[in-house]
Amino acid sequence: MKKNTGILLILGAAHSLNHSLFLVLPPLLENMSKDLNVSFQNLGIIVTISFLIYGVGSLVGGPLSDYLGGVKVARISVGLSGASTLVFLLSKDLVIFGAGMFLTALWASFYHPTSNNLLSKIFATDTAGAMGVHGAAGSVGQMFTPMIAYLLGTQIGWRYSFVFFGALSILTALVMGQIHVPEDVRVGEKVPLLEILKVPNLWILLLFNVIVGLYAKGIEMFFPTFLSINRGFSGQLAAISNSLVLFFGVIGQFAGGRAADRYGSSQVMLVSSLGVLASLLFLLLLPLHVIGVIIFIVIYGLAYFSHQPAMTSLVGVVSPKNLTGMAYGMMFFFAFGLGSVSTTIAGYLADVFNLEIGFWFMALLSMMGLICSLIILKRLRR
């Protein structure tokens, strides 16, 4: 096995577990709500705060990878986020649950900008393809998370679902010690905090990212619950449906990465935005709900995940090499931090009206994302 292929596999496992720590929550949302005796809105607030931390932390993780080394920062992130799940064993109310989410999100926040900065340096050519493989490898693991989390949560308790994936994260951090990549770290140099804001065309990419983060976080959080309450699916079938979205996401990651290198990242982002909007309209408008859900799973999985390698590659292209880590930090802050506000909004809409209204809100956001992608195509034909 080639050295770089091995690095992609290890980082793919780390990427998967970084998301898995949060994918435990959606299929067990009703269980947690009843056990902790809290509303969807209150859980949405906790998740919003956690993802704000997840986003703000990426502003730290990106520059740290430039100045301390990507491998070191990634190992710290994966290992300590996994260890933080032990707090859930003590969770008897919303306060302790929130503390567990806070610590997990804090340490997990360093990973994304660090790994993408690392990959952009290792794979100077065919960057989008490497990003696609990294994302797809992560999605392979992620697609099993909802099913495993649901089974563990219903059989032995939702707390142990968090701890299970936390333990796997710790083991992966130990394996990451086998990654040896020469890195040009710049300890002691001044961090260019404001210089990144002067990079041409970065603002439109960040705007697109926050819109994508808004609808994606809301869908990720409430899709299984939407299927259970609004479409009459069993809890197990809803969890399987969530996993199938991630299954098609694997294909989307591979296809998006290859297409971006061949046809251009901005073109892929436009097609992705069209697909996401179409998938939500099928889900909400088709009178045969089962058919609408099936079409949504396939199209959304392919479309949403295909934009990720294109987006990360484009950020690397427009950013100066000495600011790449900072640019990726900003990117994930906008997507995971500011974008997470939608979980609170969707939770509010679900409590006051119903989740159907919440998903119409996601459809409106996806339309805004489509408009933004048209602007990107006009400005950045690459």
C-alpha positions in Angstrom: 0.0 0.0 0.0 1.4 3.4 -1.0 2.2 5.7 1.8 -0.2 8.4 0.8 -3.0 5.9 0.4 -2.4 4.7 4.0 -2.6 8.3 5.2 -5.9 8.8 3.4 -7.3 5.6 5.1 -6.2 6.7 8.6 -7.5 10.2 8.1 -10.7 8.8 6.6 -11.3 6.8 9.8 -10.6 9.9 11.9 -12.9 11.9 9.7 -15.7 9.3 10.1 -15.4 9.3 13.9 -15.2 13.0 14.2 -18.7 13.1 12.7 -19.9 10.0 14.4 -19.6 11.6 17.8 -22.5 13.9 16.7 -24.4 11.5 14.5 -25.2 9.5 17.6 -27.8 12.2 18.5 -30.3 12.3 15.6 -31.6 8.6 15.8 -31.9 8.8 19.6 -33.3 12.3 19.8 -36.7 11.2 21.1 -35.1 8.9 23.7 -32.9 11.7 25.0 -35.8 14.1 25.1 -37.9 11.7 27.2 -35.0 10.6 29.4 -33.7 14.1 30.2 -37.3 15.5 30.2 -36.5 18.3 27.8 -38.1 19.7 24.6 -36.7 19.5 21.1 -36.1 23.2 21.2 -33.9 22.9 24.3 -31.9 20.1 22.8 -31.7 22.2 19.6 -30.2 25.1 21.6 -27.6 22.7 23.1 -26.7 21.4 19.7 -26.5 25.0 18.3 -24.1 26.1 21.1 -22.1 22.9 20.6 -21.7 23.5 16.9 -20.9 27.2 17.4 -18.0 25.9 19.6 -17.2 23.4 16.8 -17.0 26.3 14.4 -15.1 28.7 16.6 -12.6 26.0 17.5 -11.9 25.5 13.8 -10.6 29.1 13.8 -8.0 27.9 16.3 -7.3 24.4 14.7 -6.5 25.8 11.2 -3.7 28.2 12.3 -2.4 25.6 14.8 -1.9 23.1 12.0 0.2 25.7 10.2 2.3 26.5 13.3 2.5 23.2 15.2 2.0 20.6 12.5 -1.2 19.0 11.2 -0.5 15.5 12.4 0.0 16.6 16.0 -3.1 18.8 16.1 -5.3 16.1 14.4 -4.2 13.5 17.0 -5.0 15.8 19.9 -8.4 16.6 18.4 -9.4 13.0 17.7 -8.1 11.6 21.0 -9.5 14.2 23.4 -12.9 14.5 21.7 -13.2 10.7 22.2 -12.3 10.9 25.8 -14.8 13.7 26.4 -17.7 11.3 25.7 -17.2 9.8 29.2 -19.0 12.9 30.5 -22.2 11.5 29.1 -22.1 8.6 31.6 -22.8 11.2 34.3 -25.5 13.0 32.3 -28.8 13.0 34.3 -30.0 16.5 33.2 -29.6 19.0 30.5 -26.6 20.8 32.2 -24.3 17.7 32.3 -25.5 16.7 28.8 -24.6 20.2 27.6 -21.1 19.9 29.3 -20.5 16.7 27.5 -21.5 18.2 24.2 -19.3 21.3 24.9 -16.1 19.3 25.6 -16.7 16.9 22.7 -17.3 19.8 20.3 -14.4 21.8 21.6 -11.8 19.1 20.9 -13.4 17.8 17.7 -13.4 21.3 16.3 -9.7 21.2 15.5 -9.9 18.3 13.1 -11.5 19.5 9.8 -9.3 22.5 9.0 -6.3 20.6 10.2 -6.9 17.5 8.0 -7.8 19.5 4.9 -4.8 21.7 5.3 -2.7 18.6 5.6 -4.2 17.0 2.5 -3.8 20.1 0.4 -0.1 20.0 1.1 0.4 16.3 0.6 -1.7 16.2 -2.6 -0.7 19.4 -4.4 -2.2 18.1 -7.7 -5.6 16.4 -8.0 -6.5 18.0 -4.6 -10.2 17.6 -5.1 -9.9 13.9 -5.8 -7.9 13.4 -2.6 -10.5 15.4 -0.7 -13.2 13.3 -2.2 -11.5 10.0 -1.1 -10.9 11.4 2.4 -14.6 12.5 2.6 -15.8 9.2 1.1 -13.8 7.1 3.5 -15.3 9.1 6.4 -18.8 8.7 5.0 -18.4 4.9 4.8 -18.0 4.8 8.5 -20.6 7.5 9.1 -23.3 5.6 7.3 -23.2 2.9 9.8 -23.3 5.2 12.8 -27.0 5.9 13.0 -27.9 2.2 12.9 -25.2 1.2 15.5 -26.1 4.2 17.7 -29.8 3.3 17.6 -29.2 -0.4 18.4 -26.8 0.5 21.3 -29.0 3.3 22.5 -32.2 1.2 22.6 -30.6 -1.9 24.0 -28.2 -0.6 26.7 -28.8 3.2 26.8 -28.1 6.3 24.6 -25.1 7.3 26.8 -23.2 4.2 25.8 -23.6 5.0 22.1 -21.6 8.1 22.7 -18.9 6.3 24.7 -18.6 3.5 22.1 -17.6 5.9 19.3 -15.5 7.9 21.8 -13.5 4.7 22.5 -13.0 4.1 18.8 -11.7 7.7 18.5 -9.1 7.2 21.2 -7.9 4.1 19.4 -7.7 5.9 16.1 -5.7 8.7 17.7 -3.1 6.1 18.8 -2.9 4.7 15.2 -2.4 8.2 13.8 1.0 8.2 15.5 2.1 6.1 12.5 1.6 9.1 10.2 5.0 10.6 9.4 4.8 13.6 7.0 7.4 16.3 6.6 5.7 19.6 7.6 7.1 23.1 7.4 5.8 24.4 10.7 6.4 28.0 11.7 6.5 28.2 15.4 6.9 31.7 16.8 5.8 33.5 13.6 3.0 36.1 13.9 -0.4 34.6 13.1 -2.0 36.6 10.2 -5.5 36.9 11.8 -6.8 39.8 9.6 -4.9 39.0 6.3 -7.3 36.2 5.4 -10.2 38.7 5.1 -8.3 40.4 2.3 -8.2 37.3 0.1 -10.2 38.0 -3.2 -13.4 35.9 -3.7 -13.1 34.1 -0.4 -16.1 36.0 1.0 -18.5 34.4 -1.5 -17.3 30.9 -0.7 -17.8 31.6 3.0 -21.3 32.9 2.4 -22.1 29.8 0.4 -20.7 27.6 3.2 -22.8 29.2 5.9 -26.0 28.7 3.8 -25.0 25.1 3.2 -24.3 24.7 6.9 -27.7 26.1 7.8 -29.8 23.6 5.9 -27.4 20.6 6.3 -27.2 20.9 10.1 -31.0 21.2 10.4 -31.5 18.2 8.1 -28.9 16.1 9.9 -30.4 16.8 13.3 -34.1 16.3 12.5 -34.3 13.9 9.5 -34.8 10.7 11.5 -37.3 12.4 13.8 -39.1 13.9 10.8 -39.4 10.4 9.3 -40.7 9.0 12.6 -43.2 11.7 13.4 -44.3 13.1 10.0 -43.9 10.1 7.8 -44.8 7.2 10.2 -41.5 5.4 10.0 -40.4 3.2 12.9 -37.3 4.4 14.8 -35.2 1.6 13.3 -36.3 2.3 9.7 -35.7 6.0 10.3 -32.1 5.3 11.4 -31.5 3.0 8.4 -32.8 5.8 6.1 -30.3 8.2 7.7 -27.5 5.7 7.0 -28.6 5.3 3.4 -28.2 9.1 2.9 -24.6 8.6 4.0 -24.2 5.6 1.7 -25.1 7.7 -1.3 -22.9 10.4 0.2 -19.9 8.1 -0.3 -20.7 7.9 -4.0 -21.2 11.7 -4.0 -17.9 12.3 -2.4 -16.0 10.2 -5.0 -17.9 11.6 -7.9 -17.7 15.2 -6.7 -14.0 15.0 -6.2 -13.3 13.5 -9.7 -15.7 15.9 -11.4 -14.2 18.9 -9.7 -10.7 18.0 -11.0 -12.1 17.3 -14.5 -14.8 19.9 -15.0 -14.2 22.6 -12.3 -15.2 23.0 -8.7 -17.6 25.8 -9.3 -19.6 23.8 -11.8 -19.9 20.9 -9.4 -21.1 23.2 -6.6 -23.9 24.5 -8.9 -25.1 21.0 -9.8 -24.9 20.1 -6.1 -27.1 23.0 -5.1 -29.7 22.2 -7.8 -29.8 18.6 -6.5 -30.3 19.6 -2.9 -33.2 21.9 -3.7 -34.8 19.2 -5.9 -34.5 16.5 -3.3 -36.2 18.6 -0.6 -39.1 19.5 -2.9 -39.6 15.8 -3.7 -39.6 15.0 0.0 -42.2 17.6 0.8 -44.4 17.6 -2.2 -44.8 14.1 -3.4 -48.2 12.7 -2.2 -46.7 9.2 -2.0 -44.5 9.8 1.1 -42.4 6.6 0.7 -41.5 7.5 -2.8 -40.6 11.0 -1.8 -38.4 9.8 1.0 -36.6 7.3 -1.3 -35.9 10.0 -3.9 -34.7 12.4 -1.3 -32.3 9.9 0.2 -30.7 9.2 -3.2 -30.6 12.7 -4.6 -29.7 14.5 -1.4 -27.0 12.0 -0.5 -25.4 12.4 -3.9 -25.9 16.1 -4.3 -25.0 17.4 -0.8 -21.9 15.4 -0.4 -20.6 16.0 -3.9 -20.0 19.7 -3.1 -17.6 19.0 -0.2 -14.4 18.1 -2.1 -15.1 20.8 -4.7 -15.6 23.4 -2.0 -12.5 22.4 0.0 -10.4 22.3 -3.1 -11.6 25.8 -4.2 -10.8 27.3 -0.8 -7.2 25.9 -1.1 -6.9 27.3 -4.6 -8.0 30.9 -3.8 -6.0 31.1 -0.5 -2.3 31.9 -0.3 -0.2 29.0 0.9 0.8 30.7 4.2 -2.9 31.3 5.0 -4.4 28.0 4.0 -4.9 26.7 7.5 -6.6 30.0 8.5 -8.8 29.8 5.4 -10.0 26.3 6.2 -10.6 27.4 9.8 -12.8 30.2 8.6 -14.6 27.9 6.2 -15.6 25.4 8.9 -16.5 28.1 11.3 -19.0 29.5 8.9 -20.4 26.0 8.0 -20.5 24.3 11.4 -20.5 27.3 13.7 -22.9 29.9 12.2 -24.7 27.2 10.2 -25.7 25.4 13.4 -28.2 28.1 14.2 -30.7 26.2 12.1 -31.0 23.5 14.7 -32.5 25.9 17.1 -34.7 27.5 14.5 -35.9 24.0 13.3 -36.5 22.9 16.9 -38.6 26.0 17.5 -40.6 25.4 14.4 -41.1 21.8 15.4 -42.3 22.7 18.9 -44.6 25.6 17.8 -45.9 24.1 14.5 -44.4 20.8 13.2 -41.3 19.5 11.5 -42.9 19.8 8.1 -42.6 23.6 8.5 -39.0 23.1 9.6 -38.1 21.3 6.4 -39.8 23.9 4.3 -37.4 26.3 6.0 -34.5 24.1 4.9 -35.8 24.2 1.3 -35.8 28.0 1.4 -32.2 28.0 2.6 -31.2 25.5 -0.2 -32.7 28.0 -2.8 -30.5 30.7 -1.4 -27.6 28.3 -1.7 -28.4 27.8 -5.4 -28.4 31.6 -6.0 -25.0 31.8 -4.2 -23.6 29.0 -6.4 -24.5 30.9 -9.5 -22.5 33.9 -8.3 -19.5 31.6 -7.5 -19.7 30.1 -11.0 -19.6 33.6 -12.5 -16.7 34.7 -10.4 -14.6 31.5 -10.2 -14.8 29.3 -13.3 -12.4 26.7 -12.1 
